[in-house]
Amino acid sequence: MVHVIVLGAAAGGGFPQWNCACDQCQSAFHSARSFTQSSLAVSADGEHWFLLNASPDLRQQILNTPALHPQPQAGKRHSPVVGAVLTNADVDHVTGLLTLRESHPLAIYASQRVLGVLHANSIFNVLNPQYVQRCPLALDQPVTLCLPDGRPAGLTVEAFCVPGKIALWLEDPTAANYGSVPEDTIALKVSDADGNSFFYIPGCASLPPELADRLRGAELVFFDGTTYTDDEMIAHGLGSKTAARMGHMAMSGPEGSLAAFADLQVARKIYIHINNSNPVWTPGSAARCAVESAGWQVAHDGLEVRV
C-alpha cells in the first residue's frame, strides 16, 4: 500500500498569498484559513517518507505533519524524510531543499535537466554531498527509491515528460518556447511492490492522446489545478499571463482538464497546485460545485490517501 499525505495544496505563493488583497485572499486572511505550497509525502511503510517536490513552506509542513517529526528513540538527530523527488525546477518545488541542509542523509531524485539547474546554483551546495545523493531519474522506466543505507524503500517512481515549460526564473525570452526542453516538466507514477500506484502531475499544459492513454483507468491522479479559467489572472487584475502562458492547463473550457478527463475512467481525481486566484477554494462557489459534480476533489493540506 502507498500512503500519501498532502503537505501543501496551493500553487506558488500559497493561499492566501502574502501580498494579495483579492476577495478570496482577504476572506482567507480574516478566517485564518490557509494552504501551503504544493508538495506530497509518500511512504510504503509509514516510517520512511519521500517528498514529491520540496516547497518553500517545508518547515511548516513538517511541523504540521506528525508522521514527519523526528523520533527520539532513533537518536538525537533523526528525520523520517529520506528523500525528495522533483518534477521541475520551479521555485515552489525546489526551495524547500534548503530546509534539509542540516547534514541529514537523504537522496534527491530529478531529471538530468533539473539536477543541472541545482548544480549550477551554488546555494544548493548547502546540501552537503557527503550526506545528500543526487540521483538522475531516467525517463519512462521505473526507478527504485532507496533508503540512506541503500535498502529499497518499497516504492518505485516512473518519470515521464508532460507538456509544460521551463521554470519562470530560468526563462530565456529570446529562445523558442522560452528555452524549454521536454525534461523541464515531468510527471510521476509512484508504485509499491504489490502494483498499487498513483500519478502526480502538479504542472501540465495540455493532455495529448498519449498522456490520456497513460492515465486511463488509473486508481488515483493528482493533477494540475492552478486556474479555473485560462484568463483568470488577467480577469481578476492579478497578472498579465494566461494559464497556458505559465505552462498550466485550466480546469474549465473545451480544452480544460474537466473535459479532458471526462472519459478516462480515473477512479479518484484530486486537483493540486491551486492558485490563490482559483474560485474552487471557495466552498459552495459555482467553480467548486462544477469540479465536484465532475467527480473531482480539491486537495487540502493534511489530506491523507492510501492506494
C-alpha positions as CSV (number, residue, x, y, z in Angstrom):
1,M,0.0,0.0,0.0
2,V,1.2,3.5,-0.8
3,H,0.5,6.1,1.9
4,V,0.2,9.7,0.6
5,I,-0.1,12.9,2.7
6,V,-0.8,16.2,1.0
7,L,1.7,18.6,2.6
8,G,0.6,21.5,0.5
9,A,-2.2,22.0,-1.9
10,A,-1.6,25.5,-3.2
11,A,0.4,26.9,-6.1
12,G,3.4,29.3,-5.7
13,G,2.7,31.9,-3.1
14,G,0.3,29.7,-1.2
15,F,-3.3,30.6,-0.1
16,P,-3.7,33.3,0.9
17,Q,-0.8,34.9,-0.9
18,W,1.2,37.2,1.3
19,N,0.7,40.3,-0.9
20,C,-2.7,39.6,-2.4
21,A,-5.8,41.6,-1.5
22,C,-8.3,39.9,-3.8
23,D,-11.6,38.9,-2.3
24,Q,-10.6,35.3,-1.8
25,C,-7.3,36.1,-0.1
26,Q,-8.9,38.7,2.1
27,S,-11.5,36.2,3.2
28,A,-8.8,33.7,4.0
29,F,-6.7,36.2,6.0
30,H,-9.8,37.1,8.1
31,S,-10.7,33.5,8.7
32,A,-7.2,32.1,9.2
33,R,-8.0,29.5,6.5
34,S,-4.7,28.8,4.7
35,F,-3.0,26.3,2.5
36,T,0.8,25.9,1.9
37,Q,2.6,25.4,-1.4
38,S,2.3,22.2,-3.4
39,S,4.0,19.0,-2.1
40,L,3.2,15.4,-1.2
41,A,4.9,12.9,1.1
42,V,4.8,9.3,0.2
43,S,5.7,6.1,2.1
44,A,5.4,2.3,1.7
45,D,5.9,1.5,5.4
46,G,4.7,4.7,7.3
47,E,8.2,5.2,8.7
48,H,10.4,6.4,5.8
49,W,9.0,9.2,3.7
50,F,9.9,10.8,0.3
51,L,8.8,14.3,-0.6
52,L,7.3,14.8,-4.0
53,N,8.7,18.3,-4.6
54,A,10.1,20.4,-1.7
55,S,8.1,23.7,-1.2
56,P,9.3,26.9,0.4
57,D,6.8,26.0,3.2
58,L,8.5,22.7,4.0
59,R,9.5,23.5,7.6
60,Q,5.9,24.5,8.5
61,Q,4.6,21.4,6.6
62,I,6.9,19.2,8.7
63,L,5.6,20.8,11.9
64,N,2.0,20.2,10.7
65,T,2.6,16.5,9.9
66,P,3.4,14.2,12.9
67,A,4.5,11.4,10.6
68,L,7.5,13.6,9.6
69,H,8.5,14.5,13.1
70,P,11.9,13.3,14.5
71,Q,11.6,10.2,16.6
72,P,13.8,10.5,19.7
73,Q,14.3,6.7,20.0
74,A,16.2,6.9,16.7
75,G,18.8,9.2,18.1
76,K,19.4,12.9,18.8
77,R,19.4,13.7,15.1
78,H,16.7,11.9,13.1
79,S,14.0,12.6,10.4
80,P,11.6,10.2,8.7
81,V,12.3,12.2,5.5
82,V,14.7,10.1,3.5
83,G,14.5,11.7,0.0
84,A,12.8,14.1,-2.4
85,V,11.7,13.6,-5.9
86,L,11.4,16.7,-8.1
87,T,9.1,17.3,-11.1
88,N,10.7,20.6,-12.2
89,A,12.9,23.5,-11.1
90,D,10.0,25.9,-10.1
91,V,10.8,28.0,-7.1
92,D,7.8,26.5,-5.3
93,H,9.2,23.0,-5.9
94,V,12.9,23.2,-5.1
95,T,13.3,26.0,-2.5
96,G,12.4,23.6,0.4
97,L,15.5,21.6,-0.3
98,L,17.4,24.4,1.6
99,T,15.5,23.4,4.7
100,L,17.0,20.0,4.5
101,R,20.6,21.3,4.9
102,E,21.4,20.0,8.4
103,S,23.8,17.2,7.4
104,H,20.9,14.8,7.1
105,P,21.3,11.7,4.9
106,L,18.8,11.7,2.0
107,A,18.6,11.5,-1.8
108,I,17.4,13.9,-4.4
109,Y,15.8,12.3,-7.5
110,A,15.3,14.5,-10.5
111,S,15.8,14.7,-14.2
112,Q,19.3,15.5,-15.5
113,R,17.9,18.9,-16.6
114,V,16.8,19.8,-13.0
115,L,19.9,18.3,-11.4
116,G,21.9,20.5,-13.7
117,V,20.0,23.6,-12.6
118,L,20.7,22.7,-8.9
119,H,24.4,22.1,-9.7
120,A,24.6,25.5,-11.4
121,N,23.2,27.4,-8.5
122,S,25.8,27.3,-5.7
123,I,23.2,28.0,-2.9
124,F,22.2,24.3,-3.2
125,N,25.7,23.4,-2.1
126,V,24.5,23.7,1.5
127,L,23.1,20.2,0.9
128,N,26.4,18.6,1.8
129,P,27.2,16.0,-0.9
130,Q,28.7,13.8,1.8
131,Y,25.2,13.2,3.0
132,V,22.9,14.1,0.1
133,Q,23.0,11.9,-3.0
134,R,21.8,13.4,-6.3
135,C,20.2,10.6,-8.3
136,P,19.2,11.1,-12.0
137,L,15.8,9.9,-13.0
138,A,15.8,8.0,-16.2
139,L,12.6,8.8,-18.1
140,D,10.0,6.2,-18.9
141,Q,11.4,3.4,-16.7
142,P,10.8,2.5,-13.1
143,V,13.4,3.7,-10.6
144,T,13.7,2.1,-7.2
145,L,13.7,4.6,-4.3
146,C,16.2,3.7,-1.7
147,L,16.8,4.3,2.0
148,P,20.0,6.1,3.1
149,D,21.6,2.7,3.8
150,G,20.9,1.5,0.2
151,R,18.0,-0.8,1.0
152,P,14.9,-0.5,-1.2
153,A,12.2,1.7,0.3
154,G,9.4,-0.4,-1.2
155,L,8.5,2.3,-3.8
156,T,9.3,2.9,-7.4
157,V,8.8,6.0,-9.4
158,E,8.5,6.3,-13.2
159,A,9.1,9.7,-14.5
160,F,7.7,10.8,-17.9
161,C,7.6,14.1,-19.7
162,V,4.3,16.1,-19.9
163,P,3.6,19.3,-21.8
164,G,4.9,22.3,-19.9
165,K,7.6,24.9,-19.9
166,I,10.9,25.9,-18.2
167,A,10.7,27.4,-14.7
168,L,9.9,31.2,-14.7
169,W,13.2,32.2,-13.2
170,L,15.1,30.3,-16.0
171,E,13.1,31.6,-19.0
172,D,15.1,32.9,-22.0
173,P,12.8,35.5,-23.7
174,T,15.0,35.2,-26.9
175,A,14.6,31.4,-27.3
176,A,11.8,29.4,-28.7
177,N,9.2,28.5,-26.1
178,Y,11.4,30.5,-23.7
179,G,14.2,27.8,-23.8
180,S,12.0,24.9,-22.7
181,V,13.0,21.3,-23.3
182,P,10.9,18.2,-22.6
183,E,12.6,17.3,-19.4
184,D,11.7,20.7,-17.9
185,T,8.3,19.3,-16.8
186,I,7.9,15.7,-15.7
187,A,5.2,13.7,-14.0
188,L,5.5,10.7,-11.7
189,K,3.9,7.4,-11.4
190,V,4.5,6.1,-7.9
191,S,4.1,2.3,-7.3
192,D,4.6,-0.2,-4.4
193,A,5.8,-3.8,-4.6
194,D,2.2,-5.0,-4.9
195,G,1.4,-2.9,-8.0
196,N,-0.6,-0.2,-6.2
197,S,0.1,3.1,-7.9
198,F,-0.9,6.7,-8.4
199,F,0.1,9.6,-10.7
200,Y,1.4,13.0,-9.5
201,I,1.1,15.7,-12.2
202,P,1.3,19.2,-10.5
203,G,2.2,21.0,-13.7
204,C,0.8,20.2,-17.1
205,A,-0.1,22.4,-20.1
206,S,-2.3,20.0,-22.1
207,L,-3.5,16.4,-22.2
208,P,-2.4,14.9,-25.6
209,P,-3.7,11.5,-26.6
210,E,-0.6,9.6,-25.4
211,L,-0.9,11.1,-21.9
212,A,-4.6,10.5,-21.8
213,D,-4.0,6.8,-22.6
214,R,-1.4,6.6,-19.9
215,L,-3.8,7.9,-17.3
216,R,-6.9,6.0,-18.5
217,G,-8.3,3.7,-15.8
218,A,-5.8,4.9,-13.1
219,E,-6.8,4.4,-9.5
220,L,-5.7,7.9,-8.4
221,V,-4.4,11.0,-10.1
222,F,-3.2,14.3,-8.5
223,F,-3.4,16.8,-11.3
224,D,-2.6,20.5,-12.0
225,G,-5.4,22.7,-10.7
226,T,-3.6,26.0,-11.0
227,T,-6.5,28.0,-12.5
228,Y,-10.2,27.5,-13.2
229,T,-10.2,29.6,-16.4
230,D,-7.3,30.3,-18.8
231,D,-7.6,34.1,-18.4
232,E,-8.2,34.0,-14.7
233,M,-5.2,36.1,-13.6
234,I,-5.9,38.7,-16.2
235,A,-9.7,38.9,-15.5
236,H,-9.1,39.4,-11.8
237,G,-6.4,42.0,-12.3
238,L,-3.8,39.9,-10.6
239,G,-1.4,39.4,-13.5
240,S,-0.8,39.6,-17.3
241,K,-0.4,35.9,-18.2
242,T,-2.8,33.2,-19.1
243,A,-2.6,29.7,-17.6
244,A,-1.3,28.4,-20.9
245,R,1.5,31.0,-20.9
246,M,2.5,29.8,-17.5
247,G,2.6,26.2,-18.6
248,H,-0.7,25.1,-16.9
249,M,-4.0,23.6,-18.1
250,A,-7.1,25.4,-16.9
251,M,-9.8,23.4,-15.4
252,S,-12.8,24.7,-17.4
253,G,-13.5,25.2,-21.1
254,P,-13.4,22.8,-24.1
255,E,-9.6,22.4,-23.7
256,G,-9.6,22.2,-19.9
257,S,-8.9,19.3,-17.6
258,L,-12.5,18.7,-16.6
259,A,-13.4,18.0,-20.3
260,A,-10.1,16.1,-20.9
261,F,-10.6,13.7,-18.0
262,A,-14.4,13.1,-18.5
263,D,-14.0,9.8,-20.4
264,L,-10.8,8.5,-18.8
265,Q,-12.4,6.5,-16.0
266,V,-10.0,7.6,-13.4
267,A,-11.2,6.2,-10.1
268,R,-10.2,9.2,-7.9
269,K,-9.2,12.6,-9.3
270,I,-7.7,15.3,-7.0
271,Y,-6.7,18.8,-8.0
272,I,-3.5,20.1,-6.5
273,H,-1.2,23.2,-7.1
274,I,-4.2,25.5,-6.9
275,N,-3.5,29.2,-7.4
276,N,-4.9,31.8,-4.9
277,S,-7.0,33.2,-7.8
278,N,-8.9,30.0,-8.4
279,P,-12.5,30.2,-7.2
280,V,-12.5,26.5,-6.3
281,W,-11.0,27.5,-3.0
282,T,-14.4,28.9,-2.0
283,P,-16.8,26.1,-0.8
284,G,-20.2,26.4,-2.5
285,S,-18.9,28.5,-5.4
286,A,-20.0,27.7,-8.9
287,A,-16.5,26.5,-9.8
288,R,-16.3,24.3,-6.7
289,C,-19.7,22.8,-7.5
290,A,-18.7,22.2,-11.1
291,V,-15.5,20.3,-10.2
292,E,-17.2,18.2,-7.5
293,S,-20.1,17.4,-9.8
294,A,-17.5,16.1,-12.3
295,G,-16.1,13.8,-9.7
296,W,-13.1,15.8,-8.7
297,Q,-11.8,16.5,-5.2
298,V,-10.0,19.7,-4.2
299,A,-6.8,18.9,-2.2
300,H,-6.2,20.4,1.2
301,D,-3.2,20.4,3.5
302,G,-3.2,17.3,5.6
303,L,-5.3,15.2,3.3
304,E,-4.3,11.5,3.6
305,V,-4.9,8.9,0.9
306,R,-4.0,5.2,0.8
307,V,-3.7,3.4,-2.5
